[in-house]
Amino acid sequence: MSWVQAASSTPGAADEEDVFDEEADESLLVQREWRNHMQRRIKEGYRDGLDAGKAVTLQQGFNQGYKEGAEVIINYGQLRGTLSALLSWCHLHDNSSTLISEINSLLDAVGQCEEYVLKHLKSITSQPHVVDLLDSIEDMDLCHVVPDEKKIDETKDERLCENNAELNKNCGKSPSGKDCSYLERCTTQEHSHSENPNLAWILEQTASLVKQLGISIDVLQHLKQL
Amino acid sequence: KKGLKRPKKNKVTGLPKHLPGFTRCLASSIRFHGEGYQEGYEDGSSLGRIEGRQHGALRGAKIGSEIGCYQGFAFAWKHLLHSDASERDRKRKVLESLMGMIEKFPYDDPAYDKLHEDLDRIRGKFRQLCSLLNVQPDFKMSAEGSGLSF
């Protein structure tokens, strides 16, 4: 490249841009283009990497979450099934409508607890990571990626808000004072995972119901693990 | 003037062709892409796990809730039948059958190859039990927004 040698022999032509007389402006343009090009390359690379990384762990995450979801909810399902059995027993034996409506209320309570537990589970799986990601992504100044993470954060917040609104709404239109108490317990129970004071209350009520029906308490034996 | 031509630009990369160290430029381009890729891969791995976990949790809970319901129902009725002496043999048989099927079912394994098959068999057995008991069970699954309804 003979012109390079020629360039370096020119006085004051230490930089590449001085080689071309009439192109001082264009070389700045070239520099800028080069910078933009490199930034684009980083962004493209990030996008490609993001997709690739996701594809690898999506299934693993799914399997993990599946197990977590099933295990956390099964006891509630068993309780619900038990209450449903008691309800059908009552219908068969023409029991009083007060007992029947009590069972229905407890069934609703279990349902709401399940919803709450699920929402709590969702927020737990997303919380520790999103904040870190947001920080590192903001550092990289890649605008198009941020909305996705923000969306996860927002939906998590939405769900928590929804949850509170739902519970408050239901508390409002519940027929009896009793209904409010377990809903109140739902709202106050923020971080229960192993402990379920709310569930304990439902179990208590179920036990007293069983007594009232004149059924042996053994019918609830399988729920001992709750 | 040294009689130098304005350098032509590469049509693909947009980079001046005859700039010294063009190879270096190309290498840089690849390198920057690679660095972005690595960062993206790490972030994508975390994101994928989170997303996967959330979807998995919902799906697993759906199955777990349904199976739990059948199981609780069956256990309770086992005791209810115990106290009711009349005509319980056939009912007991179906009950025990249902409970056995549920016991064997790996409700927390999403990769279980007979998942849907077994789930359908359990559902069928449950329906059989209900008609024998002459009940129409109401599990009270809330309709709005519940991911758990079956």
Contacts between the chains, C-beta under 8 A, distances in Angstrom:
chain1	res1	chain2	res2	distance
A	1	B	18	7.9
A	1	B	20	6.6
A	3	B	2	6.6
A	3	B	4	5.5
A	4	B	20	5.8
A	6	B	2	5.0
A	6	B	4	7.9
A	7	B	2	7.5
A	10	B	2	7.7
A	16	B	19	7.1
A	16	B	20	6.9
A	19	B	2	7.9
A	19	B	4	6.5
A	20	B	4	6.2
A	20	B	6	6.9
A	20	B	7	7.9
A	21	B	1	6.1
A	23	B	6	6.4
A	26	B	6	7.9
A	30	B	16	6.0
A	33	B	14	6.2
A	34	B	15	6.9
A	34	B	25	7.6
A	37	B	13	7.2
A	37	B	14	6.5
A	37	B	15	7.2
A	37	B	29	7.1
A	38	B	28	6.8
A	38	B	29	6.9
A	38	B	32	5.0
A	41	B	29	5.4
A	41	B	32	4.3
A	41	B	33	4.5
A	41	B	36	6.8
A	42	B	32	5.0
A	42	B	33	7.1
A	42	B	35	6.5
A	42	B	36	3.9
A	43	B	36	6.4
A	44	B	33	6.1
A	44	B	36	6.8
A	45	B	32	6.7
A	45	B	33	3.8
A	45	B	34	6.2
A	45	B	35	6.6
A	45	B	36	2.7
A	45	B	37	4.0
A	45	B	38	7.9
A	45	B	39	7.9
A	45	B	40	6.4
A	46	B	36	4.0
A	46	B	37	7.0
A	46	B	39	5.8
A	46	B	40	3.8
A	46	B	43	7.9
A	47	B	36	7.9
A	47	B	40	6.3
A	48	B	33	7.8
A	48	B	36	7.8
A	48	B	37	5.6
A	48	B	40	6.5
A	49	B	36	6.5
A	49	B	37	3.8
A	49	B	38	6.2
A	49	B	39	6.5
A	49	B	40	2.7
A	49	B	41	3.8
A	49	B	42	7.7
A	49	B	43	7.6
A	49	B	44	6.0
A	50	B	40	4.0
A	50	B	41	7.2
A	50	B	43	5.9
A	50	B	44	3.9
A	50	B	47	7.2
A	51	B	40	7.8
A	51	B	44	6.4
A	52	B	37	7.6
A	52	B	40	7.6
A	52	B	41	5.7
A	52	B	44	6.3
A	53	B	40	6.6
A	53	B	41	4.1
A	53	B	42	6.5
A	53	B	43	6.6
A	53	B	44	2.6
A	53	B	45	3.9
A	53	B	46	7.7
A	53	B	47	7.3
A	53	B	48	6.1
A	54	B	44	4.2
A	54	B	45	7.3
A	54	B	47	5.7
A	54	B	48	3.6
A	54	B	51	7.3
A	55	B	44	7.8
A	55	B	48	6.8
A	56	B	44	7.9
A	56	B	45	6.2
A	56	B	48	6.5
A	57	B	44	7.8
A	57	B	45	4.8
A	57	B	46	7.6
A	57	B	48	3.7
A	57	B	49	4.3
A	57	B	52	6.4
A	58	B	48	4.3
A	58	B	49	7.6
A	58	B	51	6.4
A	58	B	52	4.3
A	59	B	52	6.4
A	60	B	48	8.0
A	60	B	49	6.4
A	60	B	52	6.5
A	61	B	48	6.1
A	61	B	49	3.9
A	61	B	50	6.6
A	61	B	51	6.5
A	61	B	52	2.5
A	61	B	53	4.3
A	61	B	55	8.0
A	61	B	56	6.4
A	62	B	52	4.0
A	62	B	53	7.1
A	62	B	55	5.7
A	62	B	56	3.8
A	62	B	59	7.6
A	62	B	110	6.7
A	63	B	52	7.7
A	63	B	56	6.3
A	63	B	110	5.4
A	63	B	111	6.7
A	64	B	49	7.6
A	64	B	52	7.4
A	64	B	53	5.6
A	64	B	56	6.4
A	65	B	52	6.3
A	65	B	53	3.5
A	65	B	54	6.2
A	65	B	55	6.7
A	65	B	56	2.8
A	65	B	57	4.0
A	65	B	58	7.9
A	65	B	59	7.9
A	65	B	60	6.5
A	66	B	56	3.9
A	66	B	57	7.0
A	66	B	59	5.7
A	66	B	60	3.6
A	66	B	108	7.0
A	66	B	109	7.9
A	66	B	110	4.0
A	67	B	56	7.7
A	67	B	60	6.2
A	67	B	108	4.6
A	67	B	109	7.5
A	67	B	110	7.6
A	68	B	53	7.3
A	68	B	56	7.5
A	68	B	57	5.5
A	68	B	60	6.7
A	69	B	56	6.5
A	69	B	57	3.6
A	69	B	58	6.3
A	69	B	59	6.9
A	69	B	60	3.3
A	69	B	61	3.7
A	69	B	62	7.8
A	69	B	64	6.5
A	70	B	60	3.8
A	70	B	61	6.4
A	70	B	63	5.9
A	70	B	64	3.4
A	70	B	107	5.3
A	70	B	108	4.2
A	71	B	60	7.8
A	71	B	64	7.0
A	71	B	108	5.8
A	72	B	61	7.0
A	72	B	64	7.8
A	73	B	60	7.8
A	73	B	61	4.3
A	73	B	64	4.5
A	73	B	65	5.0
A	73	B	68	6.8
A	73	B	148	7.7
A	74	B	64	4.4
A	74	B	65	7.4
A	74	B	67	6.9
A	74	B	68	4.2
A	74	B	71	8.0
A	74	B	107	6.8
A	75	B	68	6.8
A	76	B	65	6.9
A	76	B	68	6.8
A	77	B	64	6.1
A	77	B	65	4.2
A	77	B	66	6.8
A	77	B	67	6.6
A	77	B	68	2.1
A	77	B	69	4.7
A	77	B	71	7.3
A	77	B	72	6.6
A	78	B	68	4.4
A	78	B	69	7.4
A	78	B	71	5.5
A	78	B	72	3.6
A	78	B	75	7.5
A	79	B	68	8.0
A	79	B	72	6.2
A	80	B	65	7.6
A	80	B	68	7.2
A	80	B	69	5.3
A	80	B	72	6.5
A	80	B	139	5.7
A	80	B	140	7.1
A	81	B	68	6.3
A	81	B	69	3.9
A	81	B	70	6.2
A	81	B	71	6.2
A	81	B	72	2.7
A	81	B	73	3.7
A	81	B	74	7.4
A	81	B	75	7.7
A	81	B	76	7.0
A	81	B	139	7.1
A	82	B	72	4.1
A	82	B	73	7.0
A	82	B	75	7.0
A	82	B	76	4.5
A	83	B	72	7.9
A	84	B	69	7.0
A	84	B	72	7.6
A	84	B	73	5.6
A	84	B	137	4.9
A	84	B	138	6.2
A	84	B	139	5.3
A	84	B	140	7.4
A	85	B	72	7.1
A	85	B	73	4.8
A	85	B	76	3.6
A	85	B	77	5.0
A	85	B	80	6.6
A	85	B	137	7.6
A	86	B	76	6.6
A	87	B	137	7.8
A	87	B	138	6.5
A	88	B	133	7.0
A	88	B	135	3.7
A	88	B	136	7.4
A	88	B	137	5.8
A	88	B	138	7.9
A	89	B	80	5.5
A	91	B	135	7.0
A	92	B	133	7.9
A	92	B	134	6.8
A	92	B	135	6.6
A	104	B	140	6.9
A	107	B	138	7.5
A	107	B	139	7.4
A	107	B	140	3.8
A	108	B	140	6.0
A	108	B	142	7.5
A	110	B	140	7.7
A	111	B	140	5.7
A	111	B	141	6.7
A	111	B	142	5.1
A	111	B	146	7.4
A	112	B	142	7.7
A	114	B	61	7.7
A	114	B	65	6.5
A	114	B	148	6.2
A	115	B	142	7.4
A	115	B	146	6.5
A	115	B	148	7.8
A	118	B	57	7.1
A	118	B	58	7.0
A	118	B	61	5.6
A	118	B	147	7.0
A	118	B	148	7.5
A	121	B	57	5.2
A	121	B	61	7.6
A	122	B	54	5.4
A	122	B	57	6.4
A	122	B	58	7.7
A	125	B	50	6.0
A	125	B	53	4.3
A	125	B	54	5.6
A	125	B	57	6.5
A	126	B	50	5.4
A	126	B	54	6.6
A	129	B	46	5.0
A	129	B	47	7.6
A	129	B	49	7.9
A	129	B	50	5.4
A	130	B	50	7.4
A	132	B	46	7.9
A	133	B	43	5.8
A	133	B	46	6.4
A	133	B	47	6.9
A	136	B	39	7.6
A	136	B	43	6.9
A	137	B	43	7.0
A	140	B	39	7.0
A	148	B	47	7.8
A	149	B	47	7.7
A	152	B	50	7.3
A	152	B	51	7.9
A	215	B	79	7.8
A	215	B	80	6.9
A	215	B	83	6.8
A	216	B	79	6.8
A	216	B	83	6.5
A	218	B	79	5.3
A	219	B	76	5.3
A	219	B	79	4.1
A	219	B	80	6.3
A	220	B	76	7.7
A	221	B	75	7.7
A	221	B	79	7.3
A	222	B	71	7.8
A	222	B	72	7.0
A	222	B	75	4.1
A	222	B	76	7.7
A	223	B	72	7.4
